[in-house]
Each structure stands twice: as C-alpha cells, then as structure tokens.
Amino acid sequence: MKYLCFLFFVISCAKDSNFLHHYEPVKSQKIQLTQQIKELHTSNNGEVDILWVIDNSASMGPHQQNLIRNAQAFMDEFSRTTALKWRMGMVSTDTRDAPFLGIGQRGVFDFHSPNPTNELQDAIYDLGTSGSGYEKTFEPIISTLENYPQFLRANAWLIIISVTDANEQSVMSVAEFEKNLDRIRGISKVKMFGVFGAQDLGCVLSTGEDHFNYTGSKYKTIIDKTKGSYFPVCAHDFGKKLVDLGTQISQLVTFSRIPLPNRPKLTSLNLTYKGQILPGGPKNQGGLWYYDYNSNSVIFYDLDFALGDNEAVTINYEIDNGL
C-alpha cells in the first residue's frame, strides 16, 4: 500500500513540474502530384550549352593532363544518344584571356563537330598554366555570356563546369553571380558542377595556393542553389567520376523528369499510371523510372508506357522530415 501511495505522490508532483515529458509523434506528411505526359514531352528539347571554366594557374598542370587523358570517355558519354544536342565553350580563370574553345573567333563547337575529343583536348592544352594566380570563376562566366550572347541558345540548359584547385577569388558575390545568371539565362535553367582541389575533399594543398575548403565556399553555395554536384580533382577514380558527370548532364536534358518539392522517404515513393503501379529501379530489371538524389527528381527512361499526351502520371510519397 505504501508503494502505491509513493507512486501517487510522484505522479501528483510531476503534474506541476518538468519531471515528466510527453512527446507527440511527428505526423507523416503525404504528398500527391499529378503530371501530364504532354508536359513531360515539351520540357525536353535535348539542347544543353556547356561552359567549362578551367583554372590555368601554375599549379594546374597535373590536373589539366588528367582532364586531357579522360576527355575521350567524357565525350563518348555525350555521343551515346543522338537526342543530346550539345554545345561547348571553354574559358580560363584569368579574366585577361579570350575564350579557348567554341566561343567568338574560336567558332562553334557542338554535336556536329567531326572530332570533338581532339578539339576538347587541344583546347585544354592551349589553355596552359601561365594564367593569373588570382583564380576567378564567376567574373569570366558573366563577362563571356554578356560579350558573346550568341553562345547561348534560346531554349537550352546552361551547364557550368568549374575545374580549379583554388578558392573563388572574384570580387563578385554569390548573390550578384546568381542575379546575373538569372538575368542572362534564368537560374532555373542553370546547373553548376565542380571539380575541386579542396582540402576537405581529400586533396593536398597545391604549392603556392591558400587553404581551400569546399565547405563554406562560394562554390558550394551556388552548386547547392542550382542542384549541381562536385567531386575532388584528386579523385583516384577521376575518369569514372568525369563520365558520371557527363551522364548527369545528358540525363538532365534527354530524360523526362518530374522535380519533387520535398525530399521523399524512398520507401514511400510510388508512381501510378491509369491506376497501375509503374515499377521503379534499373531499366535492365524492368524499371520505368528512378529517383535522382542530386536533382530531387523522378526520372523516366522513356515514356513508351503512355498511350497519349493527355494521360497523366501520379506520384505519392511521404516527406522525409529528417533531411
């Protein structure tokens, strides 16, 4: 009996104190989206304009050679599908330099070029390592797009690939850079990718370079904003990662996709068409779609399952509140 009294005393006291806490379970938030097939068709024209911005300071020799060695595999990825109508240009991080490839007097470099791998390799070789030690990426991009407006096609995605072992040293802030990109192309049609020699990515500091971390950098801010991706310039599997980058770019414009407004719990993500579940996963295992983490999108391998443009796909998922 005395134990029951003691228990009653403890509970009674706890009513007016913080001794006991009641935790409300987090309610799952369910999302349902409907996307018409015809809207998926019209969002894809296969056009992508790619601007390389490659550091040409003295420390970049080995990294440029690595790019040259793996240019073939990168370009092969773009030639795998005739649906990809690519165009490329190349500038350096030295604002005094003229473009090295595909812009202005260099002429057009695109999917019609007879020997694209050699042209890309020659441009990287010509770029060299005698550029300024003040490596700027933002300023050359904006000045190039402003001075050579014919480089950008009206409906094309703009892809920016920065290759450097140094921090971004333009006077231009990230906010100014983003504002300029939005004015020139529309930020929703821009993706920035990076190949960086940053210490927190496992790379050794290049001789003469200041300490450079990707975390907290201008690069991270704009890559996160445009939902791009990055990898270390010192990666042991550099060639594979460069090909993976090519795949991401190719799939961006040649595969139909549905961007999701929230990060989903993958186990809850399902798609239906005319009331039937559409299987996801690898194409060679019968999958019709997959989830791409970098773009937070559902991507279709093709739309052959749809009977007509006026049909619709429905997506259901729970929001992952832990991300």
N, C-alpha and C positions, 0 to 999 in steps of 0.2 A: 504494500500500500504506500509506503514511504517513497518508493521509487516512482510510482505514478504521480505522487504529489510533486516530486522534484521535476519530473518531465513537464508537468503542467506549468510549474514556476518558470522554467527556462523558456517555454513557448510563449507564455504570457509576457515575459520581459522582452522577448525578441520583437513583439509587435510594434514597440516604440523605439526600436534601435536598428542598427545596420548589421545585427548579428546574423540574420537570415536574409538571403537574397533570392529573388525569383527571376529566373531567366526566361524571357519569351523566346521561343524558337523563331529563327528567321524564316519568314514565309517565302516560298519559292515564287518567283515572278515568271510567268509564262508569256511568251511572245508568239504571235502568229503573223506571218507575212504572206501576201499573195502577189505573185509577179507574172504578168502576161508574157507569153512566149515572144510575141512580136516586139516587145520592148527589149528583150534579150538580143534578138537579131539586130535591131537597129543600133544598139550600143557598140557594136563591133565592126570596124572597117579595116582592121589589120594594120593601120598606119601608126608607126612609132618613130619619133625623132630622138636620136640618142646623142647626147653631148658628153664626150669624155673631157675631163679636166685633170691632166696628169702633171704632177709635180716634176719640174725639170731642174731642181737644185742639185748641188754636187753630191748629195748622199743617196740619190735615187738610182744610180747605175744598176745595181743588182736587181732592184725591183722592176725596172723597165725591161731588163733582159728576161725576167720571169714572165712578164706580160707578152713579150715577143715570142717566147717559146710556146706559150699556151694560146696564142691568137688563133691558131688553126681550129682547136677544139671549140673555142668560143664562137667563131664564125660558122662552124659546122652546125651548131645548135640553131642558128638562125635560118640556115638553108634547108632544115628538115621539113619545113612546111611552106608551101607556096602562098599561104594565106597571109604571111607576115610581110608587110611592105615597109621595110626598114630604111632609114636614112641615118647616117652618122656624120658627126663633126668632131674635131679634136682641137683643144686649146691647151695652153700651159698655165701654170700658176704665176707666171711672170706677166704683168699687165702690159709690158712693152712689146710682147711678141704678137705677131699676126697669127691667125689660125694655121694649123698644120695639116688639116685634112677636112675635106667636104664642105668648106665654107669660103665664100668670096672667090678670090683668084684660084683657090685650090680646086674649084669645080665641085660638082655634086658627087657624093659617094653614097651609093644606095644599093638596093637589091638587084639593080640592073648591071652593076659593075662586074666585069668579066673575071677579075681575080681579086676578090675582096680581102682575102687573107694577106696577100703580099702588100696590098695598099695599106692595110692597117699596120702591119709590121714595119714598113718603110716609114710611116708617119711617126711611130714611136721612136724609131732610130734617129730620124731627123730632129726630133724634139730635144734629144740630148740631155746633158746635165750641167750646162753653163748658165742656167737661168738664175734669177734673183734668189737670194737667201731668205727673202720675205715672201713666204708662200701664201698666195691669195687664191681662194677658190670662188668666193661669192662675187667679187668685182669683175673678174674675167667672164663669168657666166652672163651677168646682166649686160655688160658692155657689148659682148658678142651678139646676144639676142636683140639688142637695140640697134647695133650697127649693121647687122645682117638679117633683117626681118624675113627675108626670103627663105632662110633656113627652115623656119617652122611652117608646116602645112596646116591648113585651117582646122582639120578635124583630128590631127594626130596627138597622141600622148607625147609629152616631153619627159624623157628619161635622162637624168644626170648621173654620171658615174665619176666620182672623185677618187683619185689614187694618189695618196700622199703619206709621208712619214712625219708630218708636222701639223701643228695646230693651225686652224684657220686664222689668218692674220689680216684680213680685210678690215678697213675702218667701218664698213657696213655692218650693222647689227643683224641678228637673225630676223627681227621683226621687219626691218627695212628690206631685207632679202626676200622674205615671204611676200611682202606687199608688192615688190617689183615683179616677182614671178606671177602673182595673181593678176597684175595689170597686163602682163605680156601674154601669158598663156591661160591663166585661170588655174588656181592652185589645186583644184580638184582633178586636173588632168596632168599633174606633175608628180613624179616619184623620184626621190634621190636615193642613190645607193653609194656605198663607200667601201674602199679597200684601204685600210688604215694601218700605219705602223705605230700604234699606240701601246704604251707600256702596260696598261690594264687589259690589253688583248693578248699579252704574252710576247710582245716584240721587244727587242733590245734597242735602247735609245741610239739613234744614228749619231755618228761623230759630228759635233758642232750644232746639234739640234737641242732646243729646250725641251724640258719634260712635257710629255703629251699624253694625256689620258682621254679616252673616248667618253667616259662618263663625265658629264658636266660640260662637255664641249658644245660649240655651235653646231657641229656636225650631228651630234645626237639629237639635238632639238629639232632640226629640220627633217632628219630622217624619220623620227617619230611622228612628226606632223604629217608627212606625206606617205607614211606607212611603207617606207622602203626597208632596206636591210643592209647589212655590212658584214665584212669578215676581215681578219688580220692579213696584212700584206706579207707577213712572215709565216703564214699557214703552211704546214708540211704537205697538205693536200691542196695546194693553191690551184692547180689545174682543175680539179673537181669542183672546187668552190666557184671558180670563174664560169664553168659550164652551168652550174646550178643557178648562177646569176643570170646567165643567158636564158635559161629555162623560165625563170620568174618573169623576165621581160616578155618573152614570147607568149607565155600563157596569159599575161595581162591583157593582150590585145587580140589574141586568136581564140581564146576560150570564153564562152559566155559565163558571166558571173553574177551573183546577187550579193552585194555588200550587206552585212548584218549590222544593225545599230548597236548591238551589245555583244559582249563575249559570251558564247553559249557554253553550257555544260555539254560536252561532246556526247555523253551517253544519252542525252535527251533530244539531240538534234535528229529530226527526221523530215523527209520530203515526200509529198504525195502529188500525184497527177491523176486527175479524174477518179479520185478516191482510192487509188492504188499506191502502195509504198514504192518509192524509187530507191533501189539499192545503192548504197554508197561504197566507197573503197576503190582499190586499184582496178583499172579498166580491164586488165587481163584476168581478173577474178569476177567479172560481171558487174563491176561498179559503173554507175552512170554519172557520178559526181564525187567530189571530195571537198573537205574543208581545208582552206588555206589560212594558216595562223597569221602570217605576216600581213595579209590584207583584210583579215577577218571576214572572209567571203566564202560562199558556196560556189564552187567552180564546176561547170559541166564539161565533160569531154566532147560531147556533141549534143545536138538536140533532135536526134533521129527518132527518139521515143515519142515526140509530139506530133499529133495529127495535123495541127494547123496553128497559124499565128494567133488566133483568137482564143486558144486554150490558155490555161494558167497553171502554175506550179505553186503549191502551198508549203510553207516552211513553218515548223513548230519547234520550239526549244524553250528550255529554262535558262534564265540568266545566271551566269557563274558569278556570284557575288564575291568570290574570293579573288577575282582578278581585276 
